Amino acid sequence: MATDLKTMFIRCCKYLQDPHHVASFQRLCGVKGTFAVKVSKPEKGNGSCLNCHPDEIENLDGHGGVQELQGARPRKHVTAELQHDDRSNGMISATALESRMGQTTEQEVLSRERSSQCSCCSLTVGPAAAVESDGENGDSRERVKPLRRNSLTGDVGQEFIIQNKFLFYLFTCGTELGNEMFFIVFFPFLLWNIDAFVSRRMIVVWVWNLFFGQSTKDIVRWTRPASPPVVKVEVFYNSEYSMPSTHAMTGTAIPFSLFLLTYGRWQYPFLFGLSIAICWSVLVCVSRVYMGMHSVLEVITGFLYSMLILAFFHSTLDQIDSFYLTSHHAPLVIVTLHVGLGFLAFSLDSWSTSRGDTAQALGTGAGAALASHLNHQLGLLADPPLSSLPLALPPLSATLLSRTLLRLLIGVVVLLATRAVMKASTIPLACRVFGLPLGDVRQARQHMEVELSYRYIVYGTVGFSCVCLVPFLFSYLNLS
């Protein structure tokens, strides 16, 4: 019985890990690749086809296969002939295809170029000719480039076709809910305008989710879903490992911790808060499959992993927050803990952008915790007394809205300026201190000494400024 359950579980995991499910979902949402025609061996490990059938060829746009191109010609014969092509670069031209399939018309050759691929990733044919004609025929499809290219890896990705702009913008917004710019706006807004108590604790949850998620990636070491068949709509995180999805983790931890920390403390309907949390989490999770960054299994694992971490830390947030605010040993413990975890994360694997993200979260958390301790000592941003709970949202007015937006605008500008100034000065300083050349910033940041010190100093300063210096500025400007 136990063996049968284990076998069923493994089969289920392999099924959910198959990149063709990601590709199928992308096609359903109107995303199509522009893969070039080439022959290559299937990748092994994560991202490879788990149900390889050498006689099965699937059209990229989901309409039949090679038989469509030639009619009654058997698929396996065409595939075998293509795989025995002896070209050194692995490329097969439309002329080569024509010579294998007999005499065809020019229109048939063009149709042959329109996105066909083997389901085991051994053959892909790009729709180059089709794409060029889209604009001429007034088609609504749009050819775009991958989002958020990474300057450190130099990965620019490959163009793709968008047929449903609404879903493209919807899932782009969803994936941004797990990116740096969202957090640099969301946490400050919550801190400066809503509830500092909730913001402090959510930062703790966010830091620990990112640390465990990124560290687990470097331990498991699963690669991203194979492309092709998957279209990489985003390539910023393509150099990282993929199991579990840290976007799914933060996209689950943030809304659900917000709900758990505010329900009962603030007055609002239970179903309203729960619905917001579920919709937020689902949008982020599904967006990662749409972007081609994660398989279904990795997203589900990230969701469940995050819920497990949240279940543990939610019961300890009172003790953690109280220690950070009141203990005389808090500054030493905060610095030692966060820096030590950074060294641990950097020792798990060779360089990737995930190491910098881990140090960034830990640095932000350390800066915010130190600032919270100082605020408590100075009496700044004091929590409302328990007798005032539950809190009620004040009625909206022009004055309230303008002051809220003004605080957010001034504060975010200060944080972005702080980050820019600290980044420009910290990297050269770290290179000088550790005796590394300054000519290539990309290469310099792949050294642990530079990346770790840069991330901690820059984002520790940003976190400290967000929680302490900017509220002090608001007091000076009479915007508190």
Summary of the structure (lengths in Angstrom):
residues: 480
radius of gyration: 26.0
end to end distance: 63.5
largest distance: 86.1
contacts: 1598
relative contact order: 0.10
helix: 62%
strand: 5%
